[in-house]
Amino acid sequence: MFIQNIIMIRHALLAMCFLIILLSMLFALVLADPLFTICSSTEYGNYDLKSPFGKNVKIVLETLPSITSSTGYNSTAIGELPDKVTGKALCRGDVTSSACQTCLRDASQKLLKDCESKEAIIWYERCQIHYSFQNITSLYVYAGKYPDMESHNKSVSDPVHFYDNVRFLMDKLSNAAALNRSKLMFETGEIKFSRNETIYGHVQCTRDIREDECQKCLSSALIDLKGCCSSKQGGIIVSRNCNVRFELYKYYNTSSHLITFPTPKGRSNWKMVAIIVFIPTMVLPIVIGSFIFCLRRKRRRQRDMERNHLKLLKESASPIGFTTTEEGRLVSSEDLPFMDLSTIRAATDNFSDSNKLGQGGFGTVYKGVLTNVKEIAVKRLSIKSWQGLEEFKNEFMLIEKLQHRNLVRLLGCGMEGEEKLLIYEFMPNKSLDIFIFDAERRAQLDWETCYNIIGGIARGLLYLHEDSRLRIIHRDLKPSNVLLDHEMVAKISDFGMARFFGENQNKANTRRVVGTFGYMAPEYAMEGIFSVKSDVFSFGVILLEIISGKRSSGFYLTEHGQTLLAYAWRLWIEGKAMEFVDPLLVERSPAEGILRCLHIGLLCVQKDPADRPTMSFVDLALASDPIALPQPQQPAFSLIKIVPAHKSSSTDRSVNQMTVSSFLPR
């Protein structure tokens, strides 16, 4: 009897241990941290939870988990403009309906608890949710993020051979996912790397974009994947419309195809043997010689290009010399003042949230006060963003020696371990978007102040495009990147995405489009082509926003579905331009000056880059009334499609072929 009791107690203890382990695993799963979150109140503004918009956000986030669980992807829209909220959700293609709903419910609760921005997106390992005040369905915008995971900190012994296998696998999966909608734009696969190691991977696109957009998104993600994780045992890139991942363990719950490198098939026939031996013997030396010649020629061109770029940099700014220890600590700098991490931590109260000024795509900006009572702004580049290193280089390479009244001044930098810090002059009036789009601050802007801000931005761009030794393209000009000092002088900031041109270079092309939708020129957003005229377009959008007091992104009229640019142009050609102007400016400002600026703004946002003026012309036109201005042509992104308010369709395509929706059952 005693022995039986002992056995029963032992079984009970084992069962209890098993239950505790199971509960802890479930608890950890439920409380899993998100991979990445974008919640930018500085970019889009905050909403009040009790407002109509806030209530619509709550409805959208509470609805998406239940309507998405059975299909794996869905979208919904609640309310009428200007309180309309659009949301979409995606689950990884292998997860069950219940796991999908659980993941999306956790994501929704996380956003409702921690984020009050008018647009936000959150990624978990198994799902993602995106809501916005804009219509985000069928809208393709790539902005890849690299979430940090434990396996991604471990390196492989043979990175070159390893990533060759990864890239081969991911290219195969990308083609399969993009070109076969029956698989719901999701594909998994595996490839044998060594005797004991297999690489597992998956790719996925949201189902509201076209096949070519899916392929373009995955291609951009794979470029980023190589940049962050080519020597790691695992890697993941997430974006609004697609995600890619690889690991050395099977992390998904479905069977996958075994993909192998193609190998030539042998034949026993003696003729084939003769051909195989004879042809390489004769042709191989010629092929190798040609290859070596082409390779040397290509390398010579690359070296010449690098020398030209270095020469241009040296002419505009002396080299920034610094050395680092093995731990990554910056120990000396000849030209750029260096501040150690302890000094910056003390100045910002250890990067306290109370000192946070704003947050961007690559990091967070904090206010700091040095021991000499000097106020500074500190940009702390995101540790999880490998692109942050590129931004860090851009900032000190491009603006350390570019001194201009209308460019924000870089005071110094700091680098220690994974910390990368940039120190700027402090701008007490923060950024332009706060004054344009905040009702209380907007009332402080008279036309004279607005006009001076417009002129300051124009002069800053003119210096970048024409007056500096390097022709610099900002690529991300928007109100939140225009800072205001204590005298309300405009200063262009944030050069992390900027690019410079040589003397004879007028435009360039990139496969990875970066920037903010709503301010990107059409040729850049759709084809990746950028030039000085791309910045001119962004300037024109800002000018129209200052005059109207309205945001370009998300501006729609319920009846006509017009953009801000289309609305301004229509009123202009109808002779009703003053209806576009903010009533606060109309009451206390001369109409002639406002209309002239509106005219210049419409010239800047024309569809054809060749029709847009240069910044030298804009600066001259702002300073001199007698200069005649040409009539503006129809602006970009202005073609409209009139849709009655009571009708909608998931297959509507915008007239200028920018977007398309298509929904499939899971």
N, C-alpha and C positions, 0 to 999 in steps of 0.2 A: 504493500500500500504506500509506504514511504517513497519507494523507488518510482512508483507511478506518479506520485505528486511532484517529484523532482522533474520527471520527464515532461509533465504538463506545464510546470512553471518555465522550463527551458523553452518549450514550444511557444508559450505565451510571450516570453522575452524576445525570441527570434521574430515572432510576428510583429511585436511592438517596434522593434528596430527597423524591420522592413517598412512598416507604416510611416515611421519618422523619416526614413530616407526618401520614401515616395512623396510625402508631404513637402519635404524640403525642396525636392526637385520641382514639384508643381509650383511651389511658392517662388522659387527662383525664376521659373519660366514666366509666371504671371508678372513679376516685378522686373523682368529683363529691361535693361537700359536700351534706349533707341540707338541705332548706329549713328545717326546724324539728324540734326534738326535745323531748319531755317525758319527763324521767327524774327523778321526785321521790322521793328516799329519805326525806325528812322527812315526806312525806305518807303513804307506804305502807310504809316500811321497806325494808331491804336483804335480799337472800338470799345464802346461801353457795353458790358454784359447785359445791361437792362435795355439797351437801345434796340430798335427793330433789326438792325444789322446783326447785333450780338445774339439776338434770339434766333435769327436765321442760321447763324454759324452753328449754334447748338443743335438745331434741327438737322442740319446737313450732317454733322459729325455723329449724331445719334442714329441717323438713318442708314448711312453708308455700310456699317458692318452687316446689317441684316440683309440688305439688297445685293451685297457683293458676294456673300459666302458661297452661294451655289454656282456662281459663274466665274469667280476669280477676278473679275474686273467689272466696274460699273461707275456711273457718274450721275449726278443729280444737281438740280438748281432750285433754289427756294427764294421766293419774294420777287418784288419788282424794283427796278432801278429808282433811286440810287442805293437801295438796301439789299439788292439781289446778291446772293452768295452761291457760287458754283463750287462743287467739290467732286473729286474722283478718287477712287481707291483701287489698289492692285495687290493681289496676293501672289506669292511665288507659285508657279504652275504646278508644283508637286504636292502642295499642302492640302489636307482634307478640308471639307466645308467647315467643320467645327473649329479646327485650328485656325482657319482663315478668319472666322468671325471673332474668335478670342483675340487674335493679334490686332485686328482692326479696332476692336473695342478698347484694348489697352492704348492703342495709338490715339484714338479719339479722346479718351479721358486725359491722356498726357497733354494734348494740345489745349483742351478746355481748362486744365488746371494751370499750366505754365505759360501759355501764350495768348496774348490779346492783340496780336498784329492782324491787320486786315487781309494779309496773305501769309500762309505758312505751309510748310511741308515737312513731314517726319518720315524717317525710314527705320524700319525694324528688319531683322534678318529674314522674316517671312512675309512682310507686307509693307505698304506705304500708303499714306493719305496726304492729299493736297487740297486745300480750299483757298478761295480767292474772291475778291470783289470783281475780278475780271472774268471773262469767259475763257477758261483754260482748257476746255475740251477741244480736241483736234488741233491744239496749238503746239507746234514743235519748237522747243528751245533747249539747247544743250548747255548744261553747266554741271560738269562732273564733280563729285565729292569723293574723297578717300577716307572712309571710316577706319579708325585704328582697331585692329583685332589682335588677340594674343598670338595666333599662328603667324601673323604678318611681321612679327619681330624676329623670327628665326630665318637665318640665311641658308641657302643651299650651297653645296660644295662646288658644283659646276654650273654657275649661273647662265653662261652662254648657251650650252647645250640644253639646259633645263628650260629656259624661256623659248628656245626654238620649238620645243614640244608644246609648251603652253600656247604660243601664238598659232601654231598649226591647228591645235585643237579648237581654240576660240574662233579662228577664222571659219572653220568648217561649221561650227555651231551657229555663228552669225548668219552665214548664208542660208542655212536651213531654217532658222527662225524667221528671218526677214522675208523669205520668198515663199513660205508655206503657211498661209493663214489658218489652214485646217488644224495646225498644231498650236494655234492661239499665240503665236509670236513668242514661244517659249521652247527652249531646247536644252537638253543635258547630254553630256558625253564624257568619255574617259579615254585616256591614252596611257599605255605602258611606258614608263620612263626608264625603269631599271628592273632588275630581277625582283626586288622587293617593294618597289614604289610605283604607284599608279596616280596619275593626275586626274582629278575630277573637276568638271566645270559646268557652268550653265550661263545662258544669256537670255534676256527677256526684254520685251518692249511693251509699253502700254498699247492697248488695242484701238486707240482713237487716232493713231497716226498712220500715214501711208507706208507701204512696204519700202519705198526708197528712203523715206525719212527714218524708218527703223534701222535700215542698213547704215545710213549716215550717222545716226546716234551711236550705234554699236561700234562703228569705226572710230569715232571720236573717243569713246570710252576705252577702247583697246589701246589707243595712243596714250591715254592717261594711265592705264594699267601698267604699261611698260615703264612709264616715268616713275611710278611709285613702287612697283613691286617686282621688277624683272629678276631680282636676286633673292626674293623671299619665297618661303614655302607656301604662301597663300596670298591672295589679294582680292580686293573688291572695289568696284567703282559704282556709285549710285548717282542717278540723275533724275530729272522730272519724268523723262519718257523712256528710259531704259536702264538696265543694270547688268553688270557682268561680274563673275566671280570664279576663282579656281582655288582648290585646296589639295592637299595630299591625303585627304580622307574623304569618304563619301558622306556629304552633309545633307543631301537631298533624299527624298523618300520614294524615288521611282527608279525603274530600270533605265539604263542608259546604253547608248551605242558604244562599242569598243572601236575607237578610231586608231588606225596605225599609219605610220609613214608609208607611202607607196614605194614598193621595191620592184626592180625589173624582174620579169619572168625569164628563166633560162630555157634553152632548147638543146636537145641532144643531137640534132641534125648537124652534120659536119659542115654544110654550107653556111649555116648560121654562125657556127664557130669561126669559120674563115672570115665572114663579114665582120663579126664582132671584133676579131683580132686585127684585121687589115685596116678597116676604116679609122678606128682610134689612132693607129700607128701613123697614118698619113695626116689625119685632120687635127688630132689633138695638139700638136705643136703650133699650128696656125691659130686655133681657138685660144690657146693659152697666151700666145704672143699678142693677139688682138685684145684679150682681156686685160693684160698687163698695161698695154698702151692706153686703153680707155681709162683704167683705174688711175694711172699716173696723171693723165690729163685732167680727170675729175678732181683729184687731190690738189693739183696745181691751181685749178680754178678756185677751190675752197680756200686754199691758203691765201690767194690773192684777195679774195673777198674779205677774209678775216683781217688781213693787213689793212685793207681800206677802212674797215669798220674801226679797227684799233687806232688808225691814224686820225679818223674823224673824232673819236672819243678823246684822244690826247690833245687835239687842237682846241676842243671845247672845255675840257676839264683835265686837270692834272690827275695822274693815277691815284686811286685811293688805296694806300698801302696798309695792310694789316696782316698779322700772323695769328695763328691759332694754336693752342696746345692740343694734345691728344684728346682732351676732354671737350674740345670745342670752344674754349674760352678765348675771347678776343683780347689780346694782350698789348697790342700797339696799333696806332693809326696815325699816319702822317698828316692827312688833310681833313679827315672827318672826325670830329670830337667823339670820344668814346665814353660812355657812362657804364659803370659796372652794375650788375643786376641788383645788388643790395641797395645801391643809391636809388634806383628806379622803384624798387619795392617800397622803400621808405617814402618816396615822393608820392606814390599812388595809394598809400595805406594798404600795401600788399594786394594791389589790383582789386580794391574794394568795389562792390556793385554800386555803392553810393557815388563813386567817382567815374562811373561809366558814362561816356559821352555818346557812344553809338557803336553799332556793330555792322560790319560789311562782310563780303564774301570770303575774305582771307583772314579776318581777325577782328579784334575789339579795340576801341580807342578809349583811353582813360585820361582824366585830368590829373595832373601831378603838380606838386609845389616843392621846389628845391629848397635847400637850407638858406639860400640867399633870397628867399621869398619870390623867386622868379617862377611864374606859372608856365607849365609846359603841357603838351598833349602827347601821349605815348600810345603808339599803335603796337599792340601785342599780336604778332602774326600767329595764326592758328597752328598749334603743334600737329593737329590731325591733317593739315592741308599741305601736301608736298608742293603744291603750286606756290605756297607762301615763300619758299626760297627764291623762286623766280621773281616774285613781287619785290622781295627784299633787294635783290640785285638791281632790278629796274629802278627802284626809288633812289638808291644812292648813286647809281651810274648816270641817271638822267637828270636829276634835279639838284644834286649836291652843289653843282657849279652854275646852275641856271638861276641867276638872281634877277628877279623882276618884282615890281610892286604888286602885280596881280597873280603871282604864284606863291603858294604857301612855302615857307622857308623851312628847310630841314636843318635842325640844330645838331643832331648827332645820332648815334646808333648804339646798340648793345647786342652782344651775341654770347650766349653761354649755354653749352649743351644743346638742347632742342629749342631753347628760347631765342627768338629773333625779335628785336625791338627797334622801332624807329621813333625818334623824338623830334617833334615839330614845335614851332611857335604856337602858343595857345590863342584860340579865336573865341573871345568871350560871347559873341553873338551866334556861335555855333554855325549852322548851315542854312543855305537859302531856302530849302524846302520847308523848314519850320515857319518861316515868315510868309511864304506863298500860300501854304495849305492849312495853316492854323488860323481859325477865325479871329482870335484875339490879337495875335501877332500881326496878321494881315492888316488890321486897322492902323498899325504904326507906320505902314509904308505909304508915303506920298509919291507922286509921280517923279519928283526930282531925285528921290532916293532910288526908285526903280530904274530911272534912266542912268544914274551913275553906276548902278550894279551891272546893267546891261553893257555899258561902255567898258567897265572893268573886265568883264568876262571876254569881250571882244579883243581888248588889248592884250590880255593874257594869251589867248589863242593865236593872235597875230605874231607875238613873240615866239611861240612854239613853232609855228608853221614857216615863218619867213625871217625872223630877226636873229635867231640863235644859229650857231654854227651847224647844229644838227637839226634837220627837219623832223619834228616830233609829232606823232599822231597820238592823241590821248586815248581814244577808243571807248571811254566810259564816262563821257561828260554828261552830268545830270545835276539837278539842284542840290542833292545831298553831297555832291563832291565840289560844290562851290561854298567856301567858308567865308564868314564875315567878321572883320575885326571890330574893335571898339568904335571905329568911325564908319562902320558899314561899308568898308572897302571890300570888294569881292576878290577872293583869292582862290584860284583853281588848285585842287588837291587830288591826292590818290592817283599816282602814276604807275600803279602796279601792273596795269594792262597796256601801258603805252609802248609804242614801237618807234624807232627812229629810221629815217631814210637817208641815203647818201645824196650827193649833189644831183645826179642824173636820174634818181628814182622818184617816180611820181605816185605809184600805187603798188600794192602787194596783195597777195592772196594767202589765206590761211584755211586749213581744214578744221580748225578748232575755233569756232565763233564764241567770243566772250563779250560781256557787256550787259546792258539792261534793256530788256524789250520795252519798246515805247520811245526809246531815244536812239536806237540803232538805225542807220540808213538802210534802205531796202537792199541795195547791192551787197551790203555787208551781211545783213541778216540772212539773205537767201543764198548768196554765192561765196561769202567769205572774202569779198574784195573790199579793201579799205584804203583810204587816201585822206588828204586834208579835207576833201569834200564830205567825208564821213563825219568829221568833227563839226563842219559847217551845218550839217543837217541837225545834229544834236543841239547846237547853239540855237537854231531856229525853233526847235521844239520848246526849249527853255524860255525863249523870248515870248512865245505864244502863251505859255503857262503863266509867266509874270503878268502879262496883260489881262488874261482872263481870270486868273486865280483858280484855275481848274487843272487837275492832273491830266496828262496825256494818256497814261495807261489807265484803262478801265473807263474812259469817258465814252458813254453811249447815250444817245437819245432813244427813248423807248419806242417811238414810232418809226424812226428811220435807221437806227443802228449805226449812226455816224461816228467817226473818230473825231477827236478835237481838231485835227488838221483839216478834215473835210468840212466840218462845221464852220471853221474860220474862213475857208475859201468860198464856201457857198454864200455866206453873208457878205463877203467882199464883192463877189461878182453881182450880187443882187442890190448893191448899194446900201446895205444895212450893217456896215462894219462896226459901228458903235454899239450894236447889240451884243457883240462879242466881248466888249470891254467890261471888266469888273465894275459894278456900280460904284464902289468906293473910290475908284480912280476917276470915273466920269464926273462925280460931284465936285472935285477940287483940282482938276487938271486940264491943260489945254488940249483940245481934241486933235489939233494939227500934229503935235509931237507924238501922241499915242498912235494915230493912224499911220504916220511915217514908220514908226517902229513895227507896227503890224505888217505893213507892206514889206519891210526888210525881212521879217520873220517868214512870210510866205515865200519870198524868193529863196530863202535858205532851205526850205523843206520840199523843194521841187523834186519830182521823181528822178529826172536825169541829172547825174552829178555834174555834167558839163553846163547845165543851166544854172546851177547854184553859184552865187558870187564867191570870191575869195574873201578871206578875213581882212585883207588890206582894203578892199572895196567897202566892206561892211563898216570898218572903222571910219573910213572917210565919209560914208553916207550918214553915219550917226553924228559926225562932227560938223557936217556942212549941209544945210538945207537946199542950196541951189542945185546940187547934183541930181540930175534926172534919174529916176528909177524905172526899169522896164516893168511891163506888166507880168505878174507871176503866172506860171502855168499850173495846171492841176497838181496838187501835192501827192507825194507817195502815200500808200495805204489809205487812199481817200475814196476809192471806188466802193460803192455801197450796194446793198441788196435790201430792198424794202420788204420786210416780213411782217404781216399783221400780228399784233400782240397775242392773238388767241391761237396762232398756229406755230408749230415748231417741227423740226425734222432732224433726225440724227444723221441724215445723209446730205444736209445742206453744205454747199461748198462756197467759200467766199469768192467774189468776182475776180479778185486779183490772184486766185489760185494759191493762197497762203495756207489754207487749212482744209481738212476734210475729216468727217467722222464716219466710223463704220463699226458696228457692234455685233459681235458673234456670240452664240451660246458657248458655254464651256464644255 
